Structures are given as C-alpha cells and as structure tokens.
Amino acid sequence: MRRLTLALLSGAYICIALITAILAERMGGGAGLAGFVGALGLCFAGQGVIARIAQNDDLTREVDHLRQAQLILANEIEKIHATIGGLVETIAVESRRRSEEIYTEVQMLEDVVQQIGERMEAQLSAQVVQRAEAVVADRSPQASALLNTVRAALDAGRVDLYLQAVVSLPQRRTQFYESFSRLRDETGRVLMPAEFLSVAEPGGLVAAIDNLLLFRCVQIVRRLASQDRKVGIFCNISLASLGDEDFFGSFMEFMAANRDLAGSVIFELGQQAFKARGSLEARNMAKLAELGFRFSIDKVNDLAVDFTDLARADVAFVKIGAPLLIEELDEQDGQLVFKSLPGLPATDLSALARRHGVELVVEKVESERQAVDILDLDISLGQGHLFGEPRPIRDAVLAETEPPTAFIQAALRRRAG
C-alpha cells in the first residue's frame, strides 16, 4: 500500500513539474526546461519530507504496538505470579499436613517399640531371677556367695556394657565395636567374665545376662544412629537364646521393630556353638537374616573353615585369634602356609573368605609384631589391646547413655515380696 501511494505521489509531482515548465516557457521564453527541472526537484524534495513524515507515523504506530504488547505481557506475568503464589501456599499447607502425619506415625512407632521393649524387659528379668534361684539351691557356699553377688549386681543395676574397637588395617580407624558384659559388686570392684561365668554358666544364667546385653546393644546403636554416628556393634548371642522359643518370639518382634539397625547390629557366636546348632537354632538365625541382620563367628580353634556353609548361614565375619593364626604359620617349599591348610597359601585365606562374602578379623592382637604379620596376610580388620582395651560405654561412646536397669530392680522386688 505504501509503494502505491509513493508511485501516485511521484506521478503527481511529475505532472506539477510539467505544468510549471509550460507556464515558465510561456512567461519567460527559454526558461521552460530549467523551470521543469527545478519544479521536479522541489516536488521530490517535498516527497522526501512526506516520506519521512510517513516513516515517523509508522514508527509511532510500531511503538504503540510494542507498548500494547508490553502491557499484555505484564498482565500475563502478574497472572503467572498469582498462580505461583497460590501453588506455593498450597504446597506449604500440604507440607505442613504431611509433616504432622509423619510425626504422628513416628510417635506411634516409638510407642510400639517401647511397649515391645517393656514386655521383653519383664521376660528377661523373670528369666534372670528364676535361673539364679535355681543355681543357688545346688551350689557350694562359696559358689552360692558368688552367685548372690551376681544377683545383687543385677538387683542394683551394676551390669555394665563394655566396648572394644575393631579397627581397619593399616589405618587403625574404628570400624566396629565388640560388646562385653561386666558386673560390679557392692564395693565397685569389677567382676570379670572368667570369675562370674564359673557359677553363672552351669545354671544358664549367662544366657539371661547375654539376652539383657543384646537388648542394651540395640539401645546403644539406636542412640548412636540418632546422632548420625554410623558404627556397627558385635553382640554375643547364645545357643540358649536362639533355641528358647518363648524368648525368641518376643526378641524377633523387638528386632523387627528395629530392623532399620540391621546394618549396625552383628550377632556373634562361637565356632563350636555354630557347629552345635540344631534345626531350631538354624531356623531362628535365618529369621534374623531375613530382617537383614548378619552374623559373626568368634572363638575359632580350627582354621579349616567351610566358608560356603558360613555364607549360606549369612555369616559376614570370622574372628581368629592372633596367637592361633601365627602359631599355625609354617613354611613349605619356600611358601608360607598354615599347618592345618597345607594346600592353601597363607596369603590366600582372606581372599578365599572374601569370595564368599566373609571378612576376616584378627582378634587378641597384643603387639606390633603381630600387627605386621597380620598385614602380611592381607587381613584388613584387627582387634585387641594394641588398638584399645574394652571400655565402659559411658567412656567409650556416649557419656549420657545408661543401659536400663529399673525393670531388673522391680522384678527382683516382686520376687522377694
């Protein structure tokens, strides 16, 4: 449209210039050509002015269009802001609602765990008291006196949980802890296992103590996990516990409620106990394994270990005493082997275990020389006084952690009454 207008204006300018030239010819004689050229120049100059005015008008219209588009865009942005504000408020409301629901669910879970724990505590306390009374009746005066000391320690809550570090080699960084039980008499003297087990073991009292300490181990791991301290604890479990259907039912219920600790609690039993387990004990171990819990074998006195059998039983660790390991070393044909495993290079034992998902731990490490020998055997975990003695839980891990003892006192008072 603009081109057509310019063409018409150009034609009109030419006509005006011709008319001007004719008039100039008639009026001035030979000035017609000059008048035509001058008129034509003036006309095109006027056309340039008009064209610039037209361009300015077009630019003004384009600016107006841009302003209108800007207004439309601003309105759309306001709508988007309003929509986003509504979404943010909706998400905040939904988040508060979900947080309240999750908090309620956590509270319910804590209540369930506490109820299970209370039932288990009552069961354990009754077991401790019954077995202690049965043993006292059949013992000599000295043994009875010692057993009474053990019972008094339980009554007063003088049962401590000690932890000993299991470290990585050669870095010697703590990877796990092993738990031990210690009793204290009324004077505060610590009773070592070798002392109180002589009377507690024949009557089955040690199994009851182990059960109590298992419960305490779970409590300690729960406290550690709440503080983001990721560390595992080896807890001894006896065949008596694995074979006690009344106890194990409640124990399984308690462990199922704490299955989130499966990676941190490792149940440990001796090599002879593992070999002596029956079908009931094996089934109960499998039930714990289904929850994700793993097992460890200690008190090893035979290096001819069937790692395939251990892997089937979900055993993840085997602890071998440093004295046994070094005593078994022998050199044959220029190669280091174990006397009981002459066909296997000594340095291949740990690799054989790892192929079955089992990690070797050398315990009872007392000297730097033993530590060097262990490293030569490519064993990556060690435990012993060289790396740290067993320490009470309040000194080793959490100063404020105290194992529960009130249920023992209440049960013994009911018994005495």
N, C-alpha and C positions, 0 to 999 in steps of 0.2 A: 504493500500500500504506500509505503514511504517512497519507493522508487518511482511509482506512477505519479505521485504528487510532484516530485522533483522534475520529472520529464515534462509535465504540463507547465510548471513554472519556467523551465528553460525555453519552451516554445513561446510562452507569453513574452519573455524577455527579448527574444529574437524579433518578434513582431513589433514590440515597442521600439527596439533599436532601428528597425527598418523605417518605421513611421518617422522617427526622429531624423534619420538620414535624409528622407524625402523632403521633409519640411526645411531642413538645413540647406538642401540643394536649391530649393525654390527661393529661399530667402537670401542665401549668401552666395550663390553661384557654385563654385567648385569645392565647397566645404562639405559636400554630402557624404563622401567616404569617411572623412575624419569624424564627422558627427555620428555616423553609424558605428564606427569603432568605439568612440567614447561612450556612446549610449549603451553599446553592448557591454563594455567593461563595467559601467555603473550598474547595469542590470545584474551581471554576475556577482559583483561585489555585494549587491543587495541580497542576491540569492545566498551568498556565504553567511551573511548576517542572519537571514531567516533560518538557514540550515543549523547554525549554532544555537539559535533560539529553540529550534525543534529538538536538537540534541539535549539541550538543558531540560526541556519539558520531559523527554524520555528518561533522562537520569533522575528527575524528580519523581516520576512515576515508579521507577525501579526502587528508589529509596523508600517510597511509601509502601511498596510491596514487601520490601525487606522488613520494614517496621511491623507490618501486619504479621509476617511470618514469625518475627521475634516475639510478638505478643502471644501468638498461638503456641509457640514453643515454651514460653514462660508459663502459660496456663497448664500445658501438659506436664511440665516439671513439677508444678505445685501439686497437680493430681498425683504424680508418682510419689512425691514426698509424703503426701497424706496417706497413700496406700502403704508405703514402707513403715510409716509411724504406726499404722494400725496393725501391721504384721509384727512389728517389734513388741507392741503391747500384748498381742495375742500370744507370742512366743514366751514372753516373760510370765504371763499368767499360767501358761501350760507348764513352764519350767518349775514355777513355784508349786503347782499341783503335783507334778511328778516327784519333786524333792520331798514333799510331805508324804507321798505314798511310799517312796523308798525308805524314808526314815521310819515309818510305821512298820514296814517289812523287816528292817534291821532290828528294831526293838523286839518284834515278835520272835525273830531268830535267836536273839540273845536270851529271851525268856525261856525258849525251848532248851537251848544249850545249858542254861543254869539249872533247869528242872532235871535234865538228864544227869548233870553233874552231881546234884544233890542226892538223887537216887543211887548213883554209883558210889558216892562217898559213904552213904549209910551201909551199903552192901560190903564195902571194903572194911569199914570199921568193925562190923559184926564178924567178918572173917578173921580179922586180926585177933579179936578178943577170944573167940571160940578156940582157935588153934593155940593161942598162948596158954589158955587154961588147961587144954588137953595135954600139952607138953609138960607143964609144971607138975601135974599129977604123977608123971612117970620118971622124974629126974632125981638125981642125987642132990643133996643140999647145996653143993657148990653150983651145980648147973641150974638148980631152981633159983638160986640167988641171982645168977647172971640173967636168967630169963625174966625174973622180976625187974631187974634193971632195964632190960629191953622194953618190958611192958610199961614201966614208969616213964621211960623216954617217949614212948608213943602217947601216953596219957598227958604228958606235959608239952607235947608238940616238939620234942627235941630230936626231930628227924630232919636232917639237912640233905640238900641236893648239892653235890659237888660236880664241877665240870672240868674236864681236861681237854685242851686244844688238840685238834688233829690238823696238821699244817701241810701246806704244799711244799714240795721239794724241787729245786734247792732254795726257793724264795723264803720259805718258812712263814708263810702267811696263813692265818687261821681260816680254814675252810669249813670245819665242823667242830662240834664238841661231843665228848662222851660223858654220860651222866653216871655218877656213883652215889650210893647211899652211905650216909654216916650218921651214927647215933651219938648222943651226948648224955652222960649220966648227970646226976643232980649237982655234981661239983663242976660241971662244964668239960670234963675230960671226954675226948672223942674216942668212941669205940670203933675200932677198925673192923672191916668185914671178917677178917680171919678170927677175930675174937668173938663176935656175936653170932656168926654163922654156925659155930660148933654146937650151939643149942637151938638156934632158930631153924636150921635146915632139916634136922631129923623130924621135927613136928610139922613141917610145911609152913612155918611162919615166914620164912624168907620169901615164899611166893606171894604172900599177902603184902609184905613190905614192897616187893617189886611192883605189885599192882598199884599200890599207892603212889610210888615214884613215877610210874607210867603216866598216871593222871597229872602229876606235878609237871612232868616234862611237857605235856600238851599245854598246860597253863603257861609255862615259861616261853615256849615257842609262840604262843598267841600274843604274849606281851611283847616279844621281840618283833613279831610281824606288825603289830600296831605302831611300832616306832620305825618301820621300814628297815629293820636290821635283818637281812636275809642270811640266815645261817642255819645249818642242819644240826640236829642233836641225835646221837645214838642212844637209844633207850633199851635196856635189857628187858627181855620178856621170857618168862619161864615156860617149860612144857606144862607145868601145872596150870598156868593161866590159859594157855592155848587149849588145854583139854577140859577146862571147867566150863560146862555148858551154861550153868546158871550165871556165872560171872561174865562169860564171853558174850552172851546175848546183850547185856547192858553195855559192855565195853564196845561192841560193834555199833550199837546205837549212838554211843558217845562219839566214836571215831567218825561215823557217817556224818554227824553234825559238824565235825571239824575236818572234813575231807579236803578243805582248801589248804590244809597244812601238810598234805601228803608229800610234798617235795621237801619238807623240813624235818619230818619225824622218821627215823630209820629204826626199825625194831631189830634187836640183836640177840642172838642166842649162840651157845657154844657149839662146836663142831660135833661133839658126842651127842648133845641134845638133839641137834638137827638129824643125825643118823638114827636116833632112837625114836623119833616122832612116829606116831601111828596115823591111821587114816583120818581120825577126827582132828588131830592137830594139823595135818596137811591141808584138810578142807578149810579149817579156820584161817590158816595162813593165806590160802587162796582168796578167801573172802576179803581179807585186809588188802591183798594185792589188787583186787577188783576196784577198791576205793582209791588206788593209786599209791599206796604205801609200799616201801621197799624194805628189804631185809639185809642184815649183815651177819656174817659168821665170825666168831672170835674163838679164843682158846684152842687154836689149831695145834694139833700134835702130830699130824700126818700131812705131808706135802702132796701126797698123791690125791689131789682134789679132782673130783669129777665136775668140771665147770659146766658141762652140758646139763647135768642134773641140777646144779645150782641155778642156772639160767631158767630152767623150767619152773623152779620154785620162786622166781622173782628175787633172787639174791643178787644184790648190786655191789656188795663189798665183802672182802675176805681179809680178816686181820691175822697177821702172822707175827709171832714174837721175834724180835731181833736175835735173841740168843739161839733159838731153834734154826732160824734162817742161816745164820753164819756158821753154826755147828754143822749144818748139812752140806756146806760148800766143800767141793772136792775138785781136784784137777785130774783129768784123764785125757791122755794123748794131747796134751797142751791146751785142752779146752776146759773151762770152768763149768762144772755140772753140780747137781745135787745128788747126794748119795742114794736117796730113795727114788730119784728120777734120772738114772744114768743116761737114758737116751735123749734127754732134752737139755740143750744148753741153758745154763742158769739165767742168762740174759734174755731168754725167750719166754720165761714163765709169765712175766707181766703182760707181754704181747698176747700170749695164749689166753690169759684171763680176759683181756680187753676184747678179743674177738668174740667172746661170749657175753659181753656187756657187763663184766665184773671188773672192779678196780681193786687192786691190792693195796693194803695199808700195813705198814710195818709198825707194830706197837712195841712198847717196852724199850725204846731207844734211850740209852743212858750215856753214850759217849760220842764224841766227834768221829772217832774211828768207825763206829757202827754206821754213822750217817754217811760217811764216804762209801762204805761197802754197799749201802742201800742204793745210792746214786749209781754205782757201777752196774746194778741190776735193773736199772731203768724203772724203778718204782717211784711214783710221784707223790705219795702221801705217807706221812710219818706221825707217830705219836709216842710220847714218853717224857720222862723228867727232863731230858735235854731240851725239849721245846716248851716245857712248862708243867709244873705239878698240878694235880687236881686242886681246885679252889672252890670255896663256898660260892653259891650262886650270887649272893649279895655282893661279894668282892669281885667276881669274875665277869659278871654281865650287868645286872641291874641292882643298884643299891636298894631300891624300894620294893623289890619283888620278894614276897614272903609266901612260901607254899601254905596252903590251907591246912589248919590243924584243929579247928574248932569242932569239926564233926567227930574226930577221934575222942576228944575230951567228953563230948556229950554222950557218945556211945558207951564209953567206959563208966561214966556216972550212972547211966541207966542200968548197966550190968551190975554195978556194985549195989544199986538200990534194990 
